[in-house]
């Protein structure tokens, strides 16, 4: 499953709308606790990938958002990287289109402050 393939315009717009409505800053500690809740088995490969993503960017500013499809996105603006996951169903890295969308939304929300 990818969150970057050639999505129909309507699907992409619905996704952007939901992300704009749900995006928020998240601390590293909060994200670690969230990961422990979503991936309760520490030997779960998804837990390992999620934990590695967080530990690779200990000083980053993180953001969380939801998609209409039920995925949670964790994104760090610098360096522009992110992951999506649906607990118990799948996980992956945000690819270029998803990273662009997240950067635009984070930058726009920062401009409103």
N, C-alpha and C positions, 0 to 999 in steps of 0.2 A: 504494500500500500504506500502511496506517495501523496504528499500534500503539495506537490509542485508540478504535476503533470499538466497537460493542456486542459484545464477545466473550462467548461462553458462559462461565458461571462456572468450569467446569472448566479451560478454556483460560487464563483470567485467573489462576486459582490456580496452574496449572503455571508460568506466566510469573513470577509473584511468587516462587514457590519457587526457580526457577533464578536469579533476580536476587539473592535473599537469599544464596544459596550462592556467588555469584561476585562480588558487589560489593566494590570496594576503592577506596581513594584513589589518585589518579593525579596526578602533577605535570604542569604545563604542558609542560615539556620532553619528558617521556615521551609525552604525547599528541601533540605535534608529530612526534616520531619515529615513533609508531604510524601517524599519518596519512600520512607519507611512504612507509611500508611498504605500507599499504593502497591508497593512491592514488599510484602511482609517477610518473604523468604530471601535472606541475604545471599543465597547461592543462585538466585534467579538471575539469568543472564541479563534481563532487562534492568534489574536493580543495579547490577555491576556497571552496565553502560551508563545509566543515569548518574550513578555516583561518580564515575570517572568524568563525565561531563562537568559536574559541579566542581570537583577537585582540580580540574584543569584550569578553572577560571575563578580562583578564590577571591579576587578583588574586583570582579566584574559587577556591573549593575544588572540585576536580573529582573525580568518581567514575566508574568504568567498571564495566559489568556485561554479562553475556551473557543472551540469551533462548533458549528451547528451539528457536526457529525459525532460529537461527544468526545473529541480529543482535547487534551490539555497541551498547551504549548509553553515551553520554558525557553526564553530567549535572552541572550546577553548582547547588548548593543556593541560593546567593544570587547573582544573582537566579534564581529557579526557572526554569531553561531547560535544554533538553537536545536531543540529536539521536540518532538511531539510524541504523545503516547496515549493509548487507551488501555488502562490497566486490565491485564488478563487477555488482551487481544492483539496488541502490536505496539511497536515503537520504531522511530526512525529519526534521522537527522533532517533538519530543514534544508532544503536544496535552494539554489539561487533565487527562484521566484518567491518562495516563502520567506527567505531572508530579506528580500527587497520590500515585501509587503510589511513585515514586522518593523523594519527600519523606518519606513514611511509613517506607520502608525505611532511608533514610539516618538519619533521626531515631532510629529504633529501634536501629540499630547503634551510633549515638553514645551512646545511653543505656546500652548494655552496657559501655562502656569505663570 
